[in-house]
Amino acid sequence: MKFRSTRSTSPLLTLSEAIQTSIAPDRGLYVPVSFPAFKVSNFDGLASWSEIGERMLAPFFEGDELAPQIADICSEAFNFPILLNYGSDTAVLELFHGPTAAFKDVGARFLAACVSRLGGRRTVIVATSGDTGGAVAAAFHEYSEIDVVVLFPRNKVSPLQQQQLTCWGEGVRAFAVRGDFDDCQRIVKTAFANREWAEAKGLLSANSINLGRLLPQTAYYAAASLWYLRERGALPGFVVPTGNLGNAVAAFWARQMGLPLREIVLATNANDAIPEYFASGSWKPHPTIATIANAMDVGNPSNMQRLLDLHPEITELRRVAQSFSVSDQEIADTIAHDYSSAGRTLCPHTATAVHVRRRLPSPHWIIVATAHPAKFDSVVEPLIGRSLNMPPSLVQLFDRPTRFEEIDAEFEALKEALQ
């Protein structure tokens, strides 16, 4: 299989080449030239999300040097549970049972499993609004031939998130950027635009702009839709909390391949460029707004390129998807209400999706729960009036010393620090 740029002016690449290139020379993002077509029956006899994921991802590896290793890659990356908890007409897909208790573990571990098999000295760079950097650092830090650079917005991540970003030792250098997530993302894009510097560093992006981060996330949408169909005999819709649109685009790609996703609803916080696009048909990125669902604080999501490439006409997109914005007060009220009424504890991002689900009159929905609520204890605990139990994988991180450096929100500041 070959992959092309969303801007269509760069050469076609194989999967390994697209992963290693990260961003196309024309600044586009890589997408498949065409998607494989599946039927539900193609997954008969497959139960685990790892098995389903391997079957679905196999066509993307065809003709690539990694093709003989796909089984090992999926086994290594997809080695923690993903749970689908059923309610009367709504299920919750728990994606937070990996090493850093967030859905980003799926893509980060898959990317690390691929890159570690390609050889050569690498520098992995990642901009994070909270969870991505920790997942990438955890996935890559034990590979001595791979250096990791993490950029996060200073004072705009939770204390626990910052601990996850800064505790991995010499192989991971963390930088607190004096700006917001969009500034961090701009630095990464500028680094890749500096071709000579990027090539000298063996630079590779670990954000969802990298095909190797986004593609494996289709596996849990495939698995959850099949599980729901087998259990309830109905096609589910998905309510996806989203910021940079990587998680959401994976759902659209799974649907495009014929998996039984009925429709997709995108839940955002006050950063509402996506709902505004659905309403107006005109794409207008916004400056980032800080919210209590900080991992979704993205005013100019990179993966909008991929969504517009897949569904270039707004009328076509509206037939398969909707989008709604949720305020901080609504997020907080949802967290408090669900705990007091049902004893259910939600992270702010999952609460965004839960609030949107309650606006939808039709049945058969899957809410995507993206992170463990304990990762956002400073937000959640005051709303529910008790302390949260920390997952063991996160408790271990507090035994690690932290280290980070502050830099201005410019590529030259990063370049100088790395020299």
Helices and strands as residue ranges (DSSP letters): E 3-5, H 15-21, E 30-32, G 40-43, H 49-61, G 67-69, H 70-77, E 83-86, E 90-94, H 104-115, E 122-127, H 132-140, E 146-153, H 159-166, E 172-178, H 181-193, H 195-201, E 203-205, H 211-214, G 215-217, H 218-232, E 237-241, H 246-256, E 264-268, H 273-280, G 294-296, H 304-310, H 314-320, E 321-325, H 328-342, H 348-357, E 365-369, G 373-376, H 377-384, H 392-395, G 396-399, E 405-408, H 411-418
